[in-house]
Amino acid sequence: MQKKNPSQKDKWTVQKIYCANCLHCVVFKQPIEGADAYVLRVRCSMGLWKKRSGEEKVYKYFSIIRRTPDKCNLYDPMGEEKSFIKELRKSLPVKDEIYSY
């Protein structure tokens, strides 16, 4: 039996995909109806996040770190994942925040 080289990656190892680190993950301002304020939301610019009805799905900004699909054919990482996700966890708000214009 041949030993594996520790530097050699196992072909069955699956790397976790974070939508927050994808070039297509876009933060936008969603106006609050009846108020001069907005909240931050996140969407996929490639239109991959859909509801059953076919309507585009958007997520709250503070929850984007939890968006981790098993696979994505259009995943385009923006940079080194580990440090980006670590910093994002520190900087994301804990709950939905309302901003004024």
Secondary structure by P-SEA (a helix, b strand, c coil): ccccccccccccbbbbbbccccccbbbbbbbccccccbbbbbbccccccccccccbbbbccccccccccccccccccccccaaaaaaaaacccccbbbbcc
